[in-house]
Amino acid sequence: MLALGNCIKSLVRNHQKHKKGYVPYRDSKLTRILKDSLEGNCRTVMIVNISPSTICFEDTYNTLSFANKAKNIKTKVQKNELIVKNNVKKFFD
């Protein structure tokens, strides 16, 4: 989770500065798997689980803080279009 938090911080920082900087995806297997979801051409939903108990206050606070950082990630979703006519024509010429 620490590696995922570092990736999210880097993505948010890069978005706020309007530049493409280094994001440490290679720090864990989880971040490697989620790379396309975090920065790629897709929409991502994050669901967090919190507890109303006062005993779990620190965990709940940290989870909500993590989710708040994650909601600041902005991606550009574009429609992927493939013109089949041109691709098929290329194979039969």
N, C-alpha and C positions, 0 to 999 in steps of 0.2 A: 504494500500500500504506500510505502514511503516513495518508491520509485514512480508510482502512478501520480502521487502528489507533486513530485518534482517535474514530471512531464506537463502536468496541468499548469503549474506555475510558469514554466517556460513558454507554453502556448499562449497564456493570457498576457504575459509580459511582451511577447513578440507582437501580439495583436494590438496592444496599447501603444507600442512604439511604431506600428505600421512597418515592420520589417520582418524578414525571415531569418531567424537566428537558430542556434543549435538547440535541439530538443533531445534529451537523453533517453531515447527509446530502447537502447541496447542494455539498459541497466537491469531489466528483468524480463522474464518470458511473458508476463502479463502485459507489459507495455509494448512489447513487440507484436503481440496478438491484437492489441487495441489501437495500433498506430493508424490504420486506415479509418477506424471509427472516430478517432480524435481529431485528425487533421485532414482526412480525405473528403471525397465528394459524397457525403452521406449526412443523414440526420441521426443524432444519437440522443438517447434518453437515459438519464441516470436516476435510479430509484435507490433511496437510502432508507435504512431502518433505524428508528430511534426509539428510546424508551421514555415514558413519562415519569419513571421512578427517580427520586432524588439521589438514590445510590449510584445511578448511572449518569449523573450530570456531566462529568468530564467527557465520557464517551459520546454522549449525545451532542455536547457542544462541539467537540472535534469533528464529528460526522457532519453536522450542519455547516461548520466552517469549510470543510472539504467540499461539500455540495455547492456552497456559495461560490467558491473559486471555480468549480467546474462549470457552473452556468455561464461564466464569462467567456468561455471558449466560443469563438465565432468561426464558422466555416462557410465557404461559398458552395452552395449546392447548385449544380448545373445539370440540365437534362442531357443524358448521354444518348446521342443519336448516331446511328450507323446507316449509311445509305447502301443498301444491299445491291442495288442495280449496278453501281460502280464496282463493287468488290467482285460480283459474279462475272461481270464483263472482263475483268482482268484475268480470270482463270481460263476463259474460252478464247482469248485472242492469240 
